[in-house]
Each structure stands twice: as structure tokens, then as C-alpha cells.
């Protein structure tokens, strides 16, 4: 929570400190930044779903208890994952590095789950191309 206030001492000449900046009450969680939990969970879920459905277009509408009446529409599971990840940066909760590492962790968790818990061998090359062959099922 001090990153914005002390940005002039971070070693990056492109950042400027704002010593009066405060997080939004009730909107900025007081939890660790690294790795980004939304990125981890969202990427893990998207990767598991992609392993079964492939990376083809997929219409998805999402609502939120925090924003009643607002509906976000996505053309793929990955697009929803990306927005969930980026939302934490825009909210001031995380830095991009937190989210990048969260996505890597989430992908690794999904690979493990698909390989060991969901009963089918996950083949990374097929996952990336969005291909699925039922003969791969155990």
C-alpha cells in the first residue's frame, strides 16, 4: 500500500510518488500482493475449461453482486480470464508482475489438476492449439 506513496524510491525514473495517495476504503483489500490471487484462480479455471472445450469462441455473460444490473459479455473463456486478471491492476490491488506470476501459477495448477485429478492426460501441445481428441481420455 506504500508503492504509490513511495514511488520515487523504487529505482524506476518513470514513476512519480504521490505521498497523499490512500487506497479506497472498503475497496482495496489488506492482503498480500504477490502472487495475484484473482489471476491465479482465473487462469487455473480458464486453463482447465480450455483443456476440455478447446480455445474456440465461447459466449459467456457474467454478472456481479457488487455491480447489480451490469453484465459483461465475453467471446471466450480466455477473454474473461484476462479481464478478471487486469481488473486487479486497475483497482490498485496488484502490479502487473503480481498478475503475471499468478497466471503462471494458475496454469501450473490447472496442468496438475487435469493430469492427476480429472482423469485425462493433458497434452500441452493440444491445449495450446485448442484441439481435443476423445481418444486421449483414459
MDAnalysis code that builds the backbone (N, CA, C; Angstrom):
import MDAnalysis as mda
import numpy as np

u = mda.Universe.empty(414, n_residues=138, atom_resindex=np.repeat(np.arange(138), 3), trajectory=True)
u.add_TopologyAttr("name", ["N", "CA", "C"] * 138)
u.add_TopologyAttr("resid", np.arange(1, 139))
u.add_TopologyAttr("resname", ["UNK", "UNK", "UNK", "UNK", "UNK", "UNK", "UNK", "UNK", "UNK", "UNK", "UNK", "UNK", "UNK", "UNK", "UNK", "UNK", "UNK", "UNK", "UNK", "UNK", "UNK", "UNK", "UNK", "UNK", "UNK", "UNK", "UNK", "UNK", "UNK", "UNK", "UNK", "UNK", "UNK", "UNK", "UNK", "UNK", "UNK", "UNK", "UNK", "UNK", "UNK", "UNK", "UNK", "UNK", "UNK", "UNK", "UNK", "UNK", "UNK", "UNK", "UNK", "UNK", "UNK", "UNK", "UNK", "UNK", "UNK", "UNK", "UNK", "UNK", "UNK", "UNK", "UNK", "UNK", "UNK", "UNK", "UNK", "UNK", "UNK", "UNK", "UNK", "UNK", "UNK", "UNK", "UNK", "UNK", "UNK", "UNK", "UNK", "UNK", "UNK", "UNK", "UNK", "UNK", "UNK", "UNK", "UNK", "UNK", "UNK", "UNK", "UNK", "UNK", "UNK", "UNK", "UNK", "UNK", "UNK", "UNK", "UNK", "UNK", "UNK", "UNK", "UNK", "UNK", "UNK", "UNK", "UNK", "UNK", "UNK", "UNK", "UNK", "UNK", "UNK", "UNK", "UNK", "UNK", "UNK", "UNK", "UNK", "UNK", "UNK", "UNK", "UNK", "UNK", "UNK", "UNK", "UNK", "UNK", "UNK", "UNK", "UNK", "UNK", "UNK", "UNK", "UNK", "UNK", "UNK", "UNK"])
u.atoms.positions = np.array([
    [0.813, -1.185, 0.000],
    [0.000, 0.000, 0.000],
    [0.862, 1.257, 0.000],
    [2.173, 1.091, 0.112],
    [3.053, 2.262, 0.091],
    [3.687, 2.489, -1.274],
    [3.418, 1.615, -2.231],
    [4.089, 1.709, -3.530],
    [3.816, 3.036, -4.224],
    [2.592, 3.518, -4.175],
    [2.268, 4.781, -4.830],
    [2.859, 5.945, -4.036],
    [2.753, 5.876, -2.737],
    [3.261, 6.955, -1.889],
    [4.773, 7.094, -1.963],
    [5.463, 5.983, -2.167],
    [6.932, 5.992, -2.159],
    [7.523, 5.630, -3.525],
    [6.823, 5.930, -4.583],
    [7.267, 5.541, -5.924],
    [8.573, 6.202, -6.348],
    [8.952, 7.276, -5.702],
    [10.201, 7.949, -6.075],
    [11.442, 7.226, -5.562],
    [11.262, 6.206, -4.733],
    [12.429, 5.479, -4.220],
    [12.474, 4.038, -4.739],
    [11.711, 3.754, -5.805],
    [11.646, 2.381, -6.311],
    [12.707, 2.059, -7.359],
    [13.567, 3.027, -7.678],
    [14.616, 2.783, -8.660],
    [14.165, 2.949, -10.096],
    [12.911, 3.289, -10.319],
    [12.391, 3.479, -11.671],
    [12.208, 4.975, -11.911],
    [12.966, 5.565, -12.821],
    [12.851, 7.004, -13.049],
    [11.514, 7.425, -13.681],
    [10.726, 6.465, -14.124],
    [9.455, 6.780, -14.773],
    [8.269, 6.804, -13.811],
    [8.505, 6.492, -12.555],
    [7.411, 6.551, -11.588],
    [7.544, 7.804, -10.731],
    [6.410, 8.333, -10.345],
    [6.361, 9.561, -9.550],
    [5.583, 9.271, -8.275],
    [6.125, 9.680, -7.174],
    [5.465, 9.444, -5.891],
    [4.253, 10.358, -5.727],
    [3.272, 9.860, -5.003],
    [2.126, 10.648, -4.594],
    [1.952, 10.389, -3.104],
    [2.621, 11.180, -2.259],
    [2.637, 10.900, -0.824],
    [1.275, 11.034, -0.145],
    [0.303, 11.657, -0.800],
    [-1.023, 11.791, -0.184],
    [-2.005, 10.721, -0.651],
    [-1.563, 9.825, -1.541],
    [-2.456, 8.790, -2.051],
    [-2.858, 7.840, -0.936],
    [-4.133, 7.487, -0.918],
    [-4.650, 6.483, 0.017],
    [-5.520, 5.501, -0.756],
    [-5.541, 4.248, -0.329],
    [-6.414, 3.278, -1.000],
    [-7.882, 3.632, -0.745],
    [-8.747, 3.178, -1.622],
    [-10.169, 3.431, -1.431],
    [-10.680, 2.559, -0.283],
    [-11.264, 3.184, 0.729],
    [-11.777, 2.399, 1.863],
    [-12.794, 1.366, 1.396],
    [-12.622, 0.155, 1.883],
    [-13.537, -0.914, 1.530],
    [-13.345, -1.510, 0.155],
    [-12.417, -0.960, -0.624],
    [-12.206, -1.471, -1.980],
    [-10.810, -2.058, -2.187],
    [-9.872, -1.663, -1.388],
    [-8.518, -2.181, -1.520],
    [-8.267, -3.131, -0.358],
    [-8.167, -4.397, -0.673],
    [-8.002, -5.414, 0.367],
    [-6.628, -5.316, 1.019],
    [-6.595, -5.590, 2.282],
    [-5.327, -5.588, 3.021],
    [-4.687, -6.955, 3.010],
    [-4.480, -7.520, 1.829],
    [-3.850, -8.831, 1.738],
    [-2.591, -8.745, 0.884],
    [-1.766, -9.786, 0.921],
    [-0.521, -9.746, 0.151],
    [-0.773, -9.571, -1.335],
    [0.155, -8.915, -1.987],
    [0.017, -8.600, -3.400],
    [0.512, -9.726, -4.298],
    [1.498, -10.492, -3.859],
    [2.222, -11.403, -4.736],
    [2.043, -12.844, -4.307],
    [1.660, -13.746, -5.131],
    [1.145, -13.548, -6.477],
    [-0.312, -13.120, -6.456],
    [-0.792, -12.625, -7.557],
    [-2.177, -12.159, -7.642],
    [-3.155, -13.324, -7.588],
    [-4.008, -13.343, -6.556],
    [-4.941, -14.458, -6.377],
    [-5.988, -14.517, -7.489],
    [-6.538, -13.369, -7.911],
    [-7.529, -13.387, -8.996],
    [-6.906, -13.975, -10.260],
    [-5.676, -13.596, -10.550],
    [-5.002, -14.121, -11.739],
    [-4.780, -15.621, -11.611],
    [-4.382, -16.072, -10.437],
    [-4.121, -17.493, -10.225],
    [-5.386, -18.315, -10.403],
    [-6.442, -17.919, -9.716],
    [-7.698, -18.664, -9.773],
    [-8.327, -18.579, -11.163],
    [-8.327, -17.386, -11.749],
    [-8.946, -17.203, -13.064],
    [-8.206, -17.982, -14.143],
    [-6.883, -17.941, -14.114],
    [-6.099, -18.667, -15.115],
    [-6.249, -20.170, -14.930],
    [-6.265, -20.642, -13.686],
    [-6.443, -22.069, -13.448],
    [-7.789, -22.537, -13.994],
    [-8.837, -21.790, -13.703],
    [-10.168, -22.166, -14.186],
    [-10.223, -22.139, -15.711],
    [-9.693, -21.078, -16.310],
    [-9.712, -20.962, -17.769],
    [-8.913, -22.085, -18.423],
    [-7.786, -22.426, -17.861],
    [-6.949, -23.482, -18.446],
    [-7.617, -24.843, -18.349],
    [-8.272, -25.131, -17.218],
    [-8.988, -26.400, -17.088],
    [-10.127, -26.454, -18.104],
    [-10.904, -25.383, -18.189],
    [-12.013, -25.357, -19.151],
    [-11.510, -25.456, -20.591],
    [-10.420, -24.755, -20.897],
    [-9.842, -24.829, -22.247],
    [-9.367, -26.240, -22.577],
    [-8.868, -26.970, -21.582],
    [-8.370, -28.322, -21.852],
    [-9.494, -29.246, -22.303],
    [-10.707, -28.949, -21.894],
    [-11.833, -29.779, -22.286],
    [-12.608, -29.222, -23.472],
    [-12.777, -27.905, -23.525],
    [-13.593, -27.302, -24.570],
    [-12.788, -26.741, -25.727],
    [-11.467, -26.635, -25.569],
    [-10.632, -26.030, -26.591],
    [-10.701, -24.512, -26.523],
    [-9.966, -23.870, -27.402],
    [-9.890, -22.408, -27.379],
    [-10.746, -21.791, -28.475],
    [-11.861, -22.365, -28.716],
    [-12.755, -21.831, -29.740],
    [-13.661, -20.761, -29.118],
    [-14.338, -19.987, -29.959],
    [-15.249, -18.963, -29.430],
    [-16.288, -19.569, -28.491],
    [-16.574, -18.848, -27.454],
    [-17.477, -19.325, -26.412],
    [-18.170, -18.107, -25.827],
    [-19.458, -17.990, -25.996],
    [-20.193, -16.836, -25.481],
    [-20.431, -17.004, -23.987],
    [-20.099, -15.966, -23.236],
    [-20.199, -16.021, -21.782],
    [-20.663, -14.664, -21.273],
    [-21.704, -14.646, -20.450],
    [-22.190, -13.415, -19.828],
    [-21.969, -13.534, -18.326],
    [-21.408, -12.497, -17.723],
    [-21.060, -12.522, -16.307],
    [-21.721, -11.343, -15.606],
    [-22.299, -11.632, -14.435],
    [-22.889, -10.579, -13.606],
    [-22.088, -10.469, -12.318],
    [-22.395, -9.441, -11.536],
    [-21.655, -9.213, -10.303],
    [-22.596, -8.734, -9.203],
    [-22.447, -9.292, -8.011],
    [-23.217, -8.807, -6.864],
    [-22.822, -7.377, -6.519],
    [-21.578, -7.023, -6.775],
    [-21.082, -5.682, -6.446],
    [-21.608, -4.615, -7.400],
    [-21.974, -5.012, -8.619],
    [-22.491, -4.081, -9.625],
    [-23.812, -4.612, -10.175],
    [-24.882, -4.516, -9.387],
    [-26.174, -5.055, -9.835],
    [-26.601, -4.453, -11.174],
    [-27.069, -5.316, -12.058],
    [-27.551, -4.868, -13.357],
    [-26.483, -4.764, -14.425],
    [-25.226, -4.848, -14.047],
    [-24.136, -4.776, -15.023],
    [-23.837, -6.190, -15.524],
    [-23.791, -6.339, -16.835],
    [-23.478, -7.625, -17.449],
    [-22.274, -7.436, -18.355],
    [-21.281, -8.264, -18.171],
    [-20.100, -8.259, -19.044],
    [-20.209, -9.461, -19.953],
    [-20.019, -9.256, -21.247],
    [-20.092, -10.328, -22.236],
    [-18.713, -10.606, -22.802],
    [-18.410, -11.892, -22.961],
    [-17.105, -12.311, -23.453],
    [-17.289, -13.304, -24.589],
    [-16.326, -13.305, -25.519],
    [-16.354, -14.224, -26.658],
    [-15.502, -15.457, -26.436],
    [-14.846, -15.539, -25.275],
    [-14.044, -16.718, -24.959],
    [-13.809, -16.770, -23.454],
    [-13.485, -17.948, -22.992],
    [-13.133, -18.129, -21.583],
    [-11.870, -17.344, -21.274],
    [-10.918, -17.360, -22.215],
    [-9.663, -16.642, -22.002],
    [-9.882, -15.135, -21.870],
    [-10.845, -14.574, -22.611],
    [-11.122, -13.139, -22.511],
    [-11.653, -12.793, -21.117],
    [-12.494, -13.661, -20.566],
    [-12.993, -13.427, -19.205],
    [-11.847, -13.518, -18.198],
    [-10.965, -14.476, -18.401],
    [-9.803, -14.622, -17.503],
    [-8.925, -13.387, -17.550],
    [-8.660, -12.887, -18.748],
    [-7.798, -11.710, -18.881],
    [-8.406, -10.495, -18.176],
    [-9.711, -10.307, -18.340],
    [-10.336, -9.158, -17.685],
    [-10.323, -9.299, -16.165],
    [-10.571, -10.499, -15.663],
    [-10.518, -10.711, -14.210],
    [-9.121, -10.404, -13.676],
    [-8.114, -10.816, -14.416],
    [-6.731, -10.549, -14.017],
    [-6.420, -9.056, -14.050],
    [-6.746, -8.414, -15.156],
    [-6.453, -6.985, -15.293],
    [-7.249, -6.125, -14.311],
    [-8.426, -6.585, -13.923],
    [-9.256, -5.783, -13.023],
    [-8.547, -5.476, -11.714],
    [-7.702, -6.372, -11.281],
    [-6.996, -6.171, -10.007],
    [-5.903, -5.108, -10.142],
    [-5.357, -4.965, -11.329],
    [-4.382, -3.898, -11.571],
    [-5.118, -2.564, -11.585],
    [-6.225, -2.507, -12.337],
    [-6.996, -1.268, -12.436],
    [-7.567, -0.843, -11.089],
    [-7.851, -1.812, -10.222],
    [-8.383, -1.499, -8.898],
    [-7.296, -1.033, -7.936],
    [-6.042, -1.127, -8.358],
    [-4.943, -0.710, -7.491],
    [-4.519, -1.770, -6.497],
    [-5.016, -2.973, -6.666],
    [-4.706, -4.060, -5.735],
    [-3.375, -4.725, -6.053],
    [-3.025, -4.796, -7.338],
    [-1.834, -5.534, -7.756],
    [-1.041, -4.768, -8.800],
    [0.217, -5.171, -8.918],
    [1.078, -4.735, -10.008],
    [1.016, -5.798, -11.098],
    [1.446, -5.443, -12.295],
    [1.424, -6.391, -13.408],
    [2.247, -7.630, -13.097],
    [3.376, -7.457, -12.424],
    [4.216, -8.617, -12.091],
    [3.460, -9.606, -11.205],
    [2.647, -9.111, -10.276],
    [1.851, -9.994, -9.414],
    [0.918, -10.849, -10.255],
    [0.297, -10.210, -11.239],
    [-0.670, -10.899, -12.082],
    [0.012, -11.868, -13.042],
    [1.168, -11.474, -13.587],
    [1.908, -12.377, -14.476],
    [2.269, -13.665, -13.753],
    [2.800, -13.529, -12.547],
    [3.189, -14.707, -11.771],
    [1.959, -15.509, -11.367],
    [0.868, -14.818, -11.043],
    [-0.379, -15.509, -10.718],
    [-0.879, -16.357, -11.874],
    [-0.780, -15.817, -13.091],
    [-1.213, -16.580, -14.268],
    [-0.332, -17.812, -14.489],
    [0.969, -17.667, -14.302],
    [1.875, -18.812, -14.451],
    [1.530, -19.880, -13.408],
    [1.314, -19.456, -12.173],
    [0.951, -20.387, -11.114],
    [-0.382, -21.055, -11.414],
    [-1.377, -20.280, -11.843],
    [-2.689, -20.835, -12.165],
    [-2.619, -21.860, -13.277],
    [-1.812, -21.598, -14.294],
    [-1.654, -22.539, -15.395],
    [-1.012, -23.839, -14.907],
    [-0.033, -23.715, -14.022],
    [0.629, -24.906, -13.477],
    [-0.340, -25.728, -12.614],
    [-1.153, -25.060, -11.826],
    [-2.159, -25.755, -11.010],
    [-3.145, -26.477, -11.921],
    [-3.597, -25.810, -12.981],
    [-4.534, -26.438, -13.925],
    [-3.906, -27.656, -14.586],
    [-2.660, -27.540, -15.016],
    [-1.987, -28.683, -15.636],
    [-1.940, -29.861, -14.672],
    [-1.576, -29.609, -13.429],
    [-1.519, -30.687, -12.438],
    [-2.902, -31.297, -12.240],
    [-3.908, -30.452, -12.066],
    [-5.264, -30.949, -11.835],
    [-5.761, -31.801, -12.999],
    [-5.560, -31.311, -14.211],
    [-6.025, -32.056, -15.378],
    [-5.256, -33.368, -15.500],
    [-3.957, -33.330, -15.288],
    [-3.128, -34.530, -15.408],
    [-3.418, -35.568, -14.325],
    [-3.627, -35.115, -13.087],
    [-3.674, -36.047, -11.963],
    [-5.030, -36.219, -11.298],
    [-5.913, -35.268, -11.439],
    [-7.156, -35.334, -10.690],
    [-8.401, -35.501, -11.547],
    [-8.338, -35.094, -12.797],
    [-9.535, -35.108, -13.624],
    [-9.618, -36.311, -14.559],
    [-8.641, -37.197, -14.488],
    [-8.747, -38.460, -15.176],
    [-8.460, -38.465, -16.661],
    [-7.793, -37.453, -17.169],
    [-7.421, -37.463, -18.583],
    [-6.035, -36.864, -18.704],
    [-5.246, -37.415, -19.606],
    [-3.906, -36.882, -19.799],
    [-3.994, -35.578, -20.566],
    [-3.471, -34.533, -19.977],
    [-3.476, -33.199, -20.585],
    [-2.216, -33.076, -21.431],
    [-2.383, -32.847, -22.698],
    [-1.237, -32.705, -23.595],
    [-1.077, -31.236, -23.927],
    [0.012, -30.627, -23.486],
    [0.236, -29.192, -23.623],
    [0.102, -28.729, -25.070],
    [0.645, -29.448, -26.025],
    [0.559, -29.024, -27.415],
    [-0.878, -28.964, -27.907],
    [-1.700, -29.920, -27.510],
    [-3.101, -29.911, -27.911],
    [-3.842, -28.784, -27.230],
    [-3.535, -28.528, -25.972],
    [-4.183, -27.445, -25.223],
    [-3.929, -26.100, -25.898],
    [-2.726, -25.875, -26.323],
    [-2.378, -24.591, -26.927],
    [-3.091, -24.392, -28.258],
    [-3.300, -25.474, -29.017],
    [-3.980, -25.349, -30.298],
    [-5.493, -25.428, -30.148],
    [-5.949, -25.801, -28.935],
    [-7.377, -25.914, -28.709],
    [-7.980, -27.169, -29.313],
    [-7.143, -28.185, -29.561],
    [-7.630, -29.423, -30.143],
    [-7.955, -30.401, -29.034],
    [-8.933, -31.239, -29.290],
    [-9.295, -32.252, -28.316],
    [-9.713, -33.493, -29.056],
    [-9.163, -34.594, -28.682],
    [-9.467, -35.872, -29.309],
    [-9.933, -36.794, -28.213],
    [-11.158, -37.342, -28.345],
    [-11.702, -38.196, -27.312],
    [-10.837, -39.427, -27.066],
    [-10.019, -39.818, -28.016],
    [-9.154, -40.975, -27.807],
    [-8.093, -40.707, -26.752],
    [-7.923, -39.410, -26.363],
    [-6.968, -39.085, -25.309],
    [-7.517, -39.386, -23.923],
    [-8.840, -39.617, -23.798],
    [-9.436, -39.901, -22.488],
    [-8.926, -41.214, -21.960],
    [-8.788, -41.265, -20.649],
    [-8.361, -42.533, -20.006],
    [-9.521, -43.471, -19.869],
])
